[in-house]
Amino acid sequence: MASEETTPAPQGRKRSHDEVEPAHADKSGTQDDSDDDSDDDLGPALPSADAPKKKKRRRLPYEKEYIAALPSAARYSKSLMHKEQLAFSTFTPHTDFLITSSVDGFVKFWKKVYEGIEFVKEFKAHSGEITSVSVSADGRSYATAGADGTIKIFDVVNFDLLAMLEPAFMPRCVCFVHGTGSSHPTLAVSNEQDGRIVMYDGRGESQTPVHTIAALHRKPVLLISYNNTYDCVVSVDEGGMVEYWRPTGSYEKPDNVFEMKSTTSLFEFKKAKSVPSSLTISPTGAQFATLSFPDRKVRVFDFPT
């Protein structure tokens, strides 16, 4: 019986270092490629929960209507540059100045020119709100009263601060009560606590009052206005009483107006239980107009009658 010869299986041999290195390099490259492919499959990282959220733009109610109502004229290109709300806006007669004041106590002078107005000067007149202003009949003097208890007097033509008055009472209303060309300017100041009206030198050269009108009004005076044509002052108190008086001499009702108050319409405010909030005399002095509350009516009066 023939015997079969078996060939022994080849035995493994030890590989050299040069043979091992390329194989390791191929394996490493394959692993790196798979890592790169894995990163591409994951995509960008999700945003963190701590990341700041984008704020939504706040929309005002009726925003489109507000935008549509904004002035669009070509001349609406110059701002009056007040940071707070305007309190008073006054044109000076004869000298062509616009003087504006705001609730934060600032006063600004503007000169009227051919194409509009030009800014001239600014003052921090009061540390609080400006409560009353007045310009003289000749347009050369301007006065302000503030919630800080002081009164400032300005030279309009030279746009300069002339003087500061510090009355012993809280001023409510101020008004220049001298005519054009007067050599003795006079400033009337009402008391916030009672019906007194105190007269001061309009140049502010003295802190001492020139005269005090104590018996004309029973309640604090809200408005004072001077009529240069009739050389007469009109004052209104909190009770709605309207009074005429001279700024010099006896300080009583002048002779060139009505004889008896009962024949006039000056008691109209008492009947309507309303109080004027503003009073304006016409350039000719023949009429004056008022706006009163709470009835919200505009009334026009014939001045002498």
Beta strands, then each sheet from edge to edge (+ up, - down):
strand 1: 86-91
strand 2: 97-102
strand 3: 106-113
strand 4: 116-124
strand 5: 130-135
strand 6: 141-146
strand 7: 151-155
strand 8: 160-165
strand 9: 171-176
strand 10: 186-191
strand 11: 197-201
strand 12: 211-213
strand 13: 221-227
strand 14: 232-237
strand 15: 242-245
strand 16: 275-281
strand 17: 287-293
strand 18: 297-302
sheet 1: 1+ 2- 3+ 4-
sheet 2: 5+ 6- 7+ 8-
sheet 3: 9+ 10- 11+ 12-
sheet 4: 13+ 14- 15+
sheet 5: 16+ 17- 18+
end
